[in-house]
Amino acid sequence: ENVDDGSADCELRKLIIEMDRTHLDVHKEVRFTSKSKFSARSVRFAKGAYSFVNGHREAFRHFLDRKEGSSYQISIVRGAPEILLENCAHGMDSKGELILLDKFERDRIQATVNQLSSKGQRLVAIGATAEPLTDDAEIPRDCILLGVMCLIDKVRPNSIRCIEMAAQAGVQVVMVTGDKSETAVAVAKEIGLLGPHSITDVVINSHELRHMSDQKLAQILPRLAVVARALPSDKARLVTVAQHCGGRAGKVVGMTGDGINDSAALKKADVSFAMGHGAEVAKEASDIVILDNRLSSIISAILYGRTIFKTIRKFVMFQSTINLASTFIVFVGPFMGFDFPLTLIQLLWVNLVMDTLAALAFGGEPADPVFLMEPPLARDQPIISQRMWRSIVSNGLYIAFCSVTFLTWDPILSMFDRRISAELSPVDVADLDYKDTAKVEDVKDLRIQGGPVFLTAFFSFFIFVCTFNAFNVRTPKLNLWQNITKNKGFLVVIAAIFILQILFCQVGGALLRTVPLTLREWACLFIMSVMVVPFDLLRKILFEAEGVQQTRRYHEAALRTPNTPVKKL
């Protein structure tokens, strides 16, 4: 049988439904467990219910002779071939005749099982006995081996690529399966988890794992690729050991599962994934449910998780730069003869622009596949990295220096003193001023008393320079326009900030302590504020080699991953 959905039980159910079954009565049942590796049912059926059985009366004479009234009783056992073979004294050949399972026959069957398992095929042995099932949940003795079913669980086309992407992202994939070692190794080789160029080459089974100390397991864990015949307790132990090895904080462990027995491991894992077709208990115990049961969805989750984390970092860096600049101005201002030149309403506007609108701008950043080329962060990795601190301190001090220079440097003061401007006369200035600023004779006094034109200009300058710094924060690369068209919301928000700021100043009036500025003054503010962009580019070139390296790595990764199987949310 070809299994397309990865579920052997579904195909077995289809096979049973296709049989001509009537009047089936399940007398007793032993459910499958990862420890016992078998399931069994004691059934009663009426004479003639199964044409197959009645067509091979000689082979089933042990069962048909035990007639109870008008029905027969048979115990059907299904399980791992090596488990069932140990408890079968006889088998059935292709003609339906009983044969003695001597050493030669057992070796022949085992060789066939190993050969099929080495091809990645899943095997289920079927046996039958006339003995009733007992309460001790053990395989009945003296079973008749009816046959071995072979199920081909096809590897999805993008599985190999997903394994490669996980390795590039620094994610170690360990296949923990209930299949036998030969089957697990064959599947691992087919999907690229094991290979000549793979660094994960350790394959163990549940028996070896149980007799291995935690210290030994921690040593081989970086090279562990496959755990075969695994029990639910093995999964939970792997999670625990991985969380306490690999450094001071341990590894961040993700676990997938779909069964009830996987709940313990799912709860212990840092991030747990339940399959969409899995048990409800597993879904309740997990953090994320993979609806399409595909590995590519987990890779997409990793990519979007890194994208969200980077977006949070960008916003934190953007806000910290503004806070550092404004705090510096507040503390240094009194020593230089001026107070913080913004009113409470203007400060509220600054917070609205820099908090709400900036969050919307960074929130639309696309999930760039190059993020999967970066190594994962440690569990105790701080949100603000050293590179971020360098950017915050340098750009924050630059904005603070420019703001102090704006407030204290005479040429800038004169630039926004309309009394000496050819565009407006002193009478016009008196009409615009809401205080007695027009009576001020000395330009330096303008700084102290706060002319409305000058204070409006500084208010707009502070908004503009912080807004332009968003381009620096958006990417550590030198190319600030890279992928910017994929986040058109960023450009819309930036444009909206400029437009709203101009409208705020032009129509704010005395209530907001703003006056209309001329086109020349707006142009001067724009030129002065945009200089934060080349300043940060120069900083990246001189002190941040990482920016240049990331630009080069991005182009290399783009060439290697032209068809990245990442789904859009």
N, C-alpha and C positions, 0 to 999 in steps of 0.2 A: 504494500500500500504506500502511496505517496502522501505524506502529511504536509499540507501547505500552511496550516495555521500553527504548527509547532505543538499540537496537542495529540498525543497518542491515544488518550482516552476517547476523544471524539471519533477517531477512526475505528476504534474497537466497538464503540456503540453502533456506528453505522453498519459494521459487519454483523453484529448480533441482530439488528433490525432486519437485515436482508435475509436472515435464515427463516425457514418456515416454522415458526415457533407458535405453539398453542398450549394453553392450560399449564403454564409454568408457575410453579409454586416454590418460592425461596424459603427453605426451612431454617437455615442458619447461615450467617455471613461473618467472615473475618475480613476486616478492612485492611487495606494496604498501609503500611508504615515504612518510614525510611529505614528503620532498624531491621524489620523482618524481611523486607524486600519481596513480599508476596501478598496476594489477596486470594480468598477462597469463598465459594458458595456451595452450600448443600441444597440441591434442588430436587424437586419431584415433578415428574411429567407423566402425562397419560400415554398409554400405548399408541404409537403412531404419531406422536407429537413431533418427533424429529426423524425425518426420512433418512438422514445421514446415519444415525445410530442404528435404526432398524435395517439399513442396508448393509451394515457390518456387524451382524449379530454374533459372529464368531469372535470378533475382537472385543465386543462389549458383553460377552456372555457372563462375565463376573457381575456386571451391573443388572443385566436383564433377568438373571436368575433370582435376584433379590426383589422380587415383585411384592409390593405391599398393596394388596387389594387390586385396584385397577391402575396403579401408577408404579413408576420406578424411581429409585433414589440414586443420585450420583453427586459426588463432591467434585466440583471443578476448581482447579487451582491455577492461578496465573501469577507469574513472577519472573525474577531474574533467572536466566538459563543455568548459571552455575549453582544457584540455590536449589532450584527444582530438580536438577540432574542428580544431585546427591541423594534425593529421596525417591527416586524412581528406580524400580527393579526391572521394569519392562518398558518397552516402547512400541510404537506402531509404525510400521513401514508404509511405503507409498501405496501398497495394495490393501491396507487396512488390516494386516495380520500382526499379531503380537510377536515381538522378538525379545530375546533376553539381552539386557544391557550389560554385557560383560565389559572387561577393561578395553578390549579392542573397539567396541561400539562407542563406549564413553569417550575414548580418545578421539575417535573419528568425529563425533558430534561436537566435542569441545574445540577441535581444530576448525571445523566449519564455523562455529560461533565466533572464534577469535578472528577468522578471516573476514567475516562480515562486519564484526565490530571495528576492525582496523580500517574499514572503508567509511566509518562514520554512521553506520546504520544502527538503529535502535532495535533491540531484540527482546521479545517477550515469549517465554515458554509457557505452553498450555499443557496441563496434566489433569488426569481424572482418577478417581478411586471410588470404590463402593463403600469405603469406610466413612462413617459420619464424622463431622467436624467436632472437635472437643473444645472445651472452654479454655484450654491453655494456649490457644492461638499459635499452635505449631503446625507445620506442614504435615499432613497425614502421611504415614509410612506406606510403602508398597504402592506408590502411584504408578500410573501408566502415562508415559510421556507421549502425548498426542502429536506434538509438533512445536516448532519454534516460528513465531511470526516475525517478519522483518518489516520495519517501518522506516521509510526514508524521510527524514526531516530536512527539507531543502534549506540550504543557507541562502538568506536573502541577498540580492545582488549588491546592496550597499554596505553589507556587514564588514567586508574587508576594508573598505574605505573608512568606515567609522572607527575601526580598530586603529588604523593608521593615524587618524585625526586625534584619537584619544592619546596615543603615544606622543604625538607632536605637542599636545597640550600638557604633557607631563603627568597624565593620568594613567596609573598602572591598572590594567584590567586583569582580574583573576576570575577564571571560570570555575564556579563551584557547582558541581552537578552530581546527580544521583546515578548517572550512567557509569559503566565500567571503564577502567582506565584506557583500554584500547579504543573504545568509541570516543571518549573525551579527547584523547590525543589526536585522533583523526580529524575531529571537528575543529580542534584548536589549530591544527596545521592548515586546514581548509580556509579558515577565516584570517589567517596570518598571525594568530596569537602565539604560535610556535613556528619557528623557522630558522634558517641558517643565520639570519641577520638579527634575530631577536635576542634581547638581553634577558628576557624572562623565559627560563628554560627548565624550571623545576616542576616536576609533576609528582604528586603524592596522592595517596588514597586515604580514606577515613581511618583505616587501621593504623597506618603510619603516623597520621596526625595525632591520634589519641595517645600514642606512645612517645610523642615528641614533647620536650619541655618548652615552656614559653620562651626561654632564652634562645633555644635552637630555632624555634619557629620565627622569632624576630630576626635572626640572622639570615634565614633563607627567604624571608618575606619579600625583600626587594627583587628577587628573581623568581618568585612563585608565579606560575602561570595557570596550573590546573589542579583542582582538588576533586578526585573522582570518588564515587560511592559515598558522597558526603551525607552526614546526618544534620538535622537542624541545629544540634548543639555545636557542631563543627563551625557552622556559619557564625554563630554568636561568639565563639572563641576567636575566630579570625578577626572579627570586628574589634573585640577587646584588645587583642595583642597589637593590632595595627594602630589603634588609638594611643598606645603607650610606647610606640617605638618611632624611630625616624627623627629624633631630635627632642628638644626640651618639651615641646608642646604636643608631639606625636603627629600622626597623619590624620588628615580629614578623610573619613571613610564614607563611601556611599554603598548602599546595598540594594539589590533588586530581589524581588520575591513575589510569589503568587499564591502560595499555599498557607494554610492555617499554621503549620509548623514553622513558617518563616517569620512569624510575628515577633518572636523574641529578638532575632537578629535585626529586624527592621526597626524595632524600638531603640536598640542600642546604637545603631548607625547615626552618624551626624546628619546624613541626608538619605532618606529611604525612598525607594521607588517601588510602587506596586503595579503589576501588569493589569491592564484593563479587563482581561478575562479571568483574573484571579479571584480568590475568595474575598468576601466582604470583610472578614477579620483582618486580612492582610492590607486591604485598602484603608481600613480605619487606623491601622498601626503605622502607616506610611505617611510621608510628607507630601509626596507627589504621586499621582496616578497617571501612568503612561497609557493613554486610551488606545493607541494603535499598536502597542506591544512591540515597538521597534527601538533598536539601539540608537538610531539616528535621532530619536526624540530626546534621549538622554544627552547626546552631544549638543543638541540645540539648547537644552536646559543649561548645560555648562557655559555655552557661548553667551546666552542671554543673562545668566548670572554674573559673568564677568563684565558684561556691558553695563548692567545696573550698578555693580560695584564701582566701575570706572566713572559712571555718571555721578554717583554720590561723591566720589573723590573730587571731581571737577567742581561741583557745587561748593564743597567744603573749602577748596582752594580759592575759589572766587570770593566767597564770603570772608574768609580769613584775611585775604589781601586787603579788602575794603576796611575791615575792622582794625587791622594794623595801621593803615594810613590814617583813619579818622582818630584813633587813639593817640597816635603820635602828634597829630595837629592839636588835639585837646590839651595834652600835657606840655608841649613845647610852646604853644601860642602865648600863654601868659608871660613867659620869659622873653618873648620877642615883641611884646607890646600889643597883642591883639587877642581877642577871645574867639571861640569857635563861631564862625560867621554865618551859621545856618540857624534858622528858627525851628521851633518844634514842628510846625506844619511841614517845613521843608525836610526835616529829618524823617518824618513819617512818609513823605513821598520817596525819599531815598530808600527806606526800608521796603516800601511797596515795590519799587522798581527792582531793587537788588535781591529781594527774597522771592516774591511771587513770580514776576516775569522772568527772572533769571532761571528759576526752577523749571518753568515751562520751556525755556530755550534749551537747557541741557537735557531735559527729560526726553526729548525726541531724538537723541543720538542713535544712529543705526548700529546694529550688531555687526561689527566688522569681523570677517573670518580670520583676520590677522591676530585677533585676540587669542585664538586657539594655538598660535605659535609661541605664546609666552608661557613661561613656567608658572605653576600654581603658587599661590601665596601660602605662607605658613599660617597655622592656626592663630598664633599670637602676633601676626603681622599688624602693626598699627595702621590706622586709616590714613594718617598723614605720613608719607614716606620722606626720606631724606631729599629726594628730588623735589617733592612738593614743598618742603620747608625752604629750600633754596629759592624756589619761585615765589613763594609767599613773602619771604623777607626782602628779596631784591625788588620785586614789583611793588610791594607795599611801601618800602622806603622811597622808591622812585616817585610813586604817586604823592607821598607825604612831602617829599622835597619839592616837587613841582607845585603842590598846593601852597606851601610856605613861600616859595618864590613868587607865586602869583599874588600872594597877599602882601608881600614886603618889597618887591623889586619895583623901583620907580618907573622904568619904561613900561611895565605892564599896567601900573596905576595910571600912567598918562594915556595909555591906549584906550582906557575905558573912562576917561575924564572928558566929558563932552563940553566942558567950558573952554577947553583949548582945541576943540575939534572944529573943523570947518563945516561940518554938517549941521550943527545946532548952535544957536546963539545962547548966551547966558539966560535970556528970557525963557527959551525952550527948556533949558535945564531946570529952571525954577518951576516950570509947569509940571515937569516929570517927577521932581523930588517931592516926597511926602514929609520931609523935615526941612531943616534950614541948611541942607548941604550946599545949596547954591551960594551961601554966604561964606563958605570956606575958602580962604585965600591960598592956603598952602596945599600942594598936592599930597604931602605926607599926612596932613590932617584928614584927608579923605579915607586913608586906611584906618584911622582910629575911630572916626565918627561913622563910617560905613555908608558911602553913597549908594543909592539904590541901583544905579547902573552897574557899578563895580561889584556889588554883592550879588546881583542877578547873574553877572558874568561868571563869578566864582561858583555860584550854585550850579550853573549849567556846565562849567568846566569839570567840576567834580563828578557829575553824572556822566558826562561824555567819556572822561578818561577811564572811569570804572567800567563803562560799557565796552569800550574798545579792548580793555584787558580781558574780556570774555573770549576774544579770538585767541589770545595767548594761552588761556586756561584750557580751551577746548581740545588742544592736541599738543603733545610734547614734541611733535615733529616740526621740521622747518617749514614745510608746506602747509600754511594755515588754511588753504582752500581745499585740501584733500577731503573728498567725500562730503563736502559741505552741501552739495546739491541733494544728498540723501536725507538731509535734515533741513528742509526748507523752512520748518517752523523756527529754527534758530535765526535765520535771516529776517523772517517776518517779525519776530519779537524784538530783535535789535532795531529794525526800522521803526517799529511801534514806539520804542523807548525814545528815540530821537524826535519823532513827530510829537509825542505827548509832552516831552520836555519843552519843545519850542512853543506849543500851544499853552502849556502851563505858564511860561514866562510872558508870553505876549498878551494873555488875557487875565493873568492872575490878579494884577492890581495890588492895591495897598493891603488887602486882606492876606495875600500870600507873600507880601513884601517883594514883589517883582515888578519890573518895568519892561516894556518892549525894547528889544535890541535891534540894531540895524543889521543889514545884510553883511556889511564889512565886519561887524563885531561877531556875528555868528561864524563867519569864515575863519576869523582869527581863533576862536574857541575850538573849532573843528581841527585846525592845523595843529594847535598846541596839544590837544588831547590825543590825537592819533599817533603822536610820537612815542607813546608807550609800546606800540607794536614793534617798530624797529629796535627799540631798546631791548625788548625781550628776545628778539631774534638774535641780536648781538650777544646777549647773555648765553643763549643756547649754543651758539657757535664757539664761544670762548670757554665756557665753563661746563657745558652740558653735552659731552660727546654722545650721550645716550640718544639725544634727539636726532643726530645725524645717523647713528646706527639703526634706530628704529625706522627711519625713512628708507634706508637701504634694505632692511629686513622686510619691510612691507612690500616693496616691489618684488623681492625674491619670492615671498610667500604668494603674492598674487599670481606669479607665473606658475608656481607649483600647484596651486589650488584653483584652477579655472572653473571647475564644476563642483563646488563644495555642496554636499547634500545637507544644507541647513534650511530648515523650514522657517517661514516667516510667521510670527504670531499675529 
